[in-house]
Amino acid sequence: MSTEKDFTELIFGLSKKRGFFWGPSPEIYGGSSGFYDLGPLGKLLKNRLESRIRSAFVRSGFWEVECPTVSPAIVWKASGHLDGFIDPVTKCTKCGQAFRADTLIEEQAPEAHIKGLDTEQLTEKIKELGITCPACGSELGPVQQYNLMLKTRVGLDTEAYLRPETATTTYLLFKRLLTFFRDRLPGSVFQIGKAYRNEISPRQGMLRLREFTQVEGQIFLLDSHEVDWPQFDDIADETMPIVPYQVQERDEDTVITMTMKEALEKKHFQTPAYAWCVYLAYSIFRDMGFTDETMRLRQHLPTERAHYAADAWDVEIHTRSFGWVECCGIHDRGNYDLTRHQEFSKEKLSVKVDKRPVVPNVLEIAFGVERPLYCLIDNAYVSKDDRDTAWLRFPPEVAPIQVAVFPLMGKSELMTPAKDIYDRIQDSGLITYFDKSGSIGRRYRRQDEIGTPFCITIDYQTLEDKTVTVRDRDTMKQVRVGVDDIVSVVTDLVHGRRAFSSLQ
């Protein structure tokens, strides 16, 4: 635990120093836990992730919508959030501080198996493991349920709540969406927007926020579509690192890599449509820069699943700060959501199948952007090794700054061609940084520390033969490239169409 704590402090220190994130916010007033500010580099990184997420959904046939973040209480009563959106909470019997019980147990006893335990079982587990108050070391009280909804008021007297996720607001659009889909299902939509959860005691920085950006994709479909899903054929032979619940019961850390076709045949996934949905979530995280070495798909134990869920899997990312971190949920929600909103709204949310009304099912992919953002920084961190500073090994396509341009000196004969190259690369769509201050070595180190994959130096040889130096962050090797070719070369390097070694 001490090692993890030390590493967490390294990540937080680097992130605050270099402008990835700051907080808790507002810092000048002492900060409020669960709220963080993204600095310039953090915002660039988040934009990059959102762009890749958006692109993945659009390529898979999803349409994007945007809905209000506040809805009247009746909406959240219908969705079940007012009654069931709860966390297990325990209070210190001496100092009165409150803590999320399951998180506290995992922090003080990481080897404990607590998934699926109810409040009474968590209370017993706290006693059994001798878990105490982190603030004063005193005994903890019984675990109770705590609702996470943030309440507000619309106008003078309308009770309302800030949304805890985007999915519910998408379901409310079903009648409009059905018209948009020309009364044909399946239909797929997604949202990227703010969500709010009144966490009782956020303790893991960027991993547990009260305000965050939520991504949720929803597929509306019928039973017949779930078994007849042509898109599954496209990924049938693809592999994925999975931890089915039967395997967890024997060994929680065993990861199996198998093809999607084999996983479906072994009944790890009940339907081709749901299997495809899980693979889509996996591919989105892979597009964000995570590899199979740091990622796994874990199936919920039967005792973990919501009462309406036919199946549920999580994308988990391994971090050096907090171990395995749940970053995304993929849920087979059946027809629960539309049935509930049909009941409460008195509006018809069904389609005709063989002349009778049928409420469609929903498959869902849901995650916050800030968690993978933090996990990406954690995974990218490289200790000093043979350099005199730690650095970040971001995949070039998601790096906040992709190319840095340096004139060797601040003299006009070098500044003019350097500015020209900078402008051309910037116009190509790559995020580019211009730096003329300090020694070249110091400038390289600054860019290494924030994860910039490629640096270009304009020197006096440039004036003679119209070539510039391109430096690779990972190997620190340098090659000379013609000025006329530099934009296409760095564009290919960033997008993985060319390896740096091919330039040598």
ZAVEX-128493 format. One record per residue (C-alpha): residue in one letter; y, x, z. Coordinates in steps of 0.05 Angstrom, whole numbers, plus 5000, padded with zeros to 4 digits. Layout:
BEGIN
AYXZ
...
END
This chain:
BEGIN
M500050005000
S504850565016
T503750864947
E505150194914
K511350114957
D513850804938
F512650654864
T516249984869
E522250354898
L522050844839
I522150264789
F527649894826
G531750534833
L531250714759
S532549994737
K538849934780
K541350634762
R540650534687
G542649794682
F536149414672
F537148944731
W541348904795
G540748494857
P539348084895
S545447724868
P551147674883
E550848394909
I558148424934
Y556747834980
G550248105008
G545647784956
S541047184958
S533647324949
G530547044886
F536747154843
Y537747784800
D542847994748
L540548314683
G544548924664
P546049124592
L539349454580
G535548904616
K538848384573
L537248774510
L529948834532
K529648094548
N532747904481
R527548344447
L521847994484
E524547304470
S525247474397
R517947674392
I515747074432
R519746604388
S517046934325
A509746874350
F510546124363
V513945994297
R508646374258
S503445944293
G506645294270
F510745104332
W517644794329
E522944984380
V526744464420
E531944504476
C532643994532
P537243904593
T535644284657
V537143684702
S533343024703
P533442414749
A528442364805
I524041854769
V522142384718
W519442854772
K516042284809
A512342114745
S510542834730
G507642924800
H512443484819
L515643104877
D508843014909
G504843604885
F509444184867
I508244554932
D507045244961
P503345425025
V508345645078
T507645945147
K513046075199
C513546615252
T512646315321
K517846785350
C523446945300
G522546315258
Q522446665190
A518346305137
F513646625087
R509246415030
A502346455062
D498046675003
T503047224981
L503447485053
I495947525059
E495447894992
E500848395015
Q497648545082
A490248475061
P489848594986
E482248574987
A481947875016
H479347324969
I483846724979
K484246394910
G482945644916
L483745604992
D487344995021
T492445025077
E487344965133
Q483145515103
L489245965094
T491045845168
E484046075188
K484446675141
I491046905172
K487846885241
E481447215217
L485147795183
G490347875238
I496247755191
T502847785229
C510247675215
P512948245172
A519748185206
C517848235279
G510248305282
S509247655320
E504047115310
L504646635251
G504245875256
P499645405216
V500345385141
Q503944775115
Q505944495047
Y513044625021
N516044294959
L519444764911
M524044274876
L531544414877
K535343764890
T542143584862
R546242954847
V548742674782
G555242294789
L556341964856
D549541694874
T544041884825
E538742324856
A536542874808
Y532943534807
L533544194769
R527344274727
P521944734755
E519144834684
T520844634613
A514344264597
T516143594628
T522543544589
T518543674526
Y513743094542
L519742624548
L521042744474
F514242524451
K516441894415
R521842274378
L517142844362
L511842374336
T516942104286
F518842814267
F511442974256
R511142344211
D506242014260
R501142564248
L497842994301
P496743534321
G503943734332
S506444364367
V513144504401
F515945024449
Q522045144493
I525345764520
G530245594575
K532245634648
A527945354704
Y528945334779
R524245384838
N526545374910
E521845924934
I521745935010
S521846695016
P521847084950
R519247784967
Q517348124901
G523948234867
M523748034793
L516747754799
R518647154842
L525346854824
R528946214842
E532246204773
F528646474713
T527546374638
Q521345964624
V517345954559
E512645374546
G508845174484
Q505644484480
I500544234430
F499643484426
L492843314398
L486942834400
D479742944423
S477443014351
H482543574339
E480143964399
V473244054368
D475544084296
W480744634297
P480845024232
Q485445574259
F479845804304
D476346104244
D482146584236
I480946904304
A473446794313
D471747534306
E477647784347
T476148064416
M479547944482
P478648234553
I476447634595
V474247484667
P470546814667
Y470046474734
Q462546574737
V463747324733
Q469147304788
E464146984836
R460047634829
D465548154820
E472947974813
D474548644778
T469348594722
V472648504654
I468448314593
T470748454523
M467647974472
T469347614408
M472446924412
K466446634375
E461646924427
A466046674485
L465945974455
E458345994445
K457446214518
K461745614540
H467146054570
F471745604529
Q470044874521
T473344744454
P475645154394
A482844884401
Y483445124473
A480245794457
W485345884401
C490945714449
V488546234499
Y488146754443
L495246574422
A497846724492
Y494047384492
S496947574424
I504047414448
F503247894506
R500248414460
D506348334415
M510748474475
G507449164481
F501749064531
T494849354516
D487749164535
E487849734586
T493249374626
M491748644609
R486248144624
L485047394616
R482547084681
Q479546394685
H481445964744
L476045814794
P474245064795
T477545024863
E484045314836
R485144824779
A489744224783
H486043564788
Y487943384717
A486244064685
A479844104645
D480744854643
A485845394660
W486546134645
D491746654665
V494347264628
E494647804682
I498148484675
H496349074717
T502249424750
R502850034794
S507749644837
F503749024854
G496749094823
W494648514779
V500448034766
E499547334739
C504347284680
C502146674640
G498146044648
I494345694593
H492244984611
D488144424581
R492043854613
G488343284581
N492542654573
Y495242674644
D502542804628
L503742294574
T499641774612
R504041864674
H510541824635
Q508041214597
E506540874664
F513241034696
S517740944636
K514140324608
E514940634539
K508940694492
L506841424487
S500541324447
V498041354376
K493240894339
V486041144331
D481340654299
K486540104311
R486940224386
P492240594426
V490341294449
V494641744492
P494342454464
N492143074502
V496343684515
L494644424511
E499844874543
I502045594546
A507045724602
F510446354629
G516946644653
V520247214614
E522447624674
R515347774698
P513048114633
L519848454630
Y518748774698
C511448924682
L513549264617
I518349734655
D512849864707
N507750034653
A512750454613
Y514650904672
V512451634663
S513452134719
K517052784706
D510853144677
D513753734637
R520853444637
D525953474693
T526852724696
A522352114695
W522351714630
L520251054600
R515150994544
F516950324515
P513550124449
P519050274397
E519649554373
V521349284442
A525449874469
P532449634489
I535750184448
Q531450404389
V535550974360
A540851434388
V545651834344
F548752494368
P553852944334
L552153644359
M559553734377
G565553284379
K568953614319
S571253184261
E566853514209
L560753284250
M563552634277
T564952344208
P557752394181
A554952204250
K559151564251
D556951404180
I549551474198
Y550651074262
D553950504223
R548450494170
I542850464222
Q546549934262
D547449514198
S539849554187
G538749124249
L536349674297
I539949724364
T543350404360
Y547250814411
F552551344396
D553351914446
K557852524437
S558652754510
G554753304545
S549653804520
I544353584471
G539053694524
R542653244573
R543552704520
Y536152724504
R534452644577
R539052044585
Q535651704527
D528651884552
E530351564618
I531950894586
G526250924536
T529851044470
P524151264423
F528151654370
C534452084371
I538252354311
T542552974315
I547853154263
D549253904263
Y552354434219
Q546054474177
T547353744159
L553653964124
E549754484083
D543454114062
K544653384080
T538953354130
V538953134204
T534353254262
V529952684285
R526952764355
D520852364380
R521352144452
D513852174468
T512352874440
M519453164442
K518053454373
Q523453484320
V523553454244
R528953464193
V529952854148
G534652754089
V541052364104
D539751894046
D532851724074
I534551684148
V535450924153
S528750764119
V525151304159
V527451084228
T526350344209
D519150504190
L518250914254
V520850354299
H516749814266
G510350224265
R509950284190
R510051044194
A507651534247
F512252094269
S506752594254
S507152404181
L514152704178
Q511953394200
END
